Amino acid sequence: MNSLDFEPKKTALRESELQLNLLAENLPAVLFKAAPDGRLVYVNQKGIEYTGRTLETVNNFNSHL
């Protein structure tokens, strides 16, 4: 098996990730992901709008845990 065999799979994975990211950012609901220790790993744009905070302050939330 050579590296060329993986190219179509890599391309499909990149496209899938882009579609998921587009969906998450345009979802009309708050979406977030937290690590087991409670750190925020991801917050979509609607979550930032809902909290009334900036992306930076949302990211700084982790420093208070």
VENLINJO-V607601 format. One record per pair of residues at least 12 apart in sequence whose ideal C-beta (glycine too) atoms are under 6 Angstrom apart, sorted by the first residue. I is the first residue (numbers start at 1). J is the second residue. D is the distance in whole Angstrom. If there is no record, write none. Layout:
I&J&D + I&J&D
This chain:
24&44&5 + 25&44&6 + 25&45&5 + 30&46&5 + 30&47&4 + 30&50&5 + 31&44&4 + 32&47&5 + 38&65&5 + 39&62&5 + 39&65&6 + 40&61&6 + 40&62&6 + 43&58&5
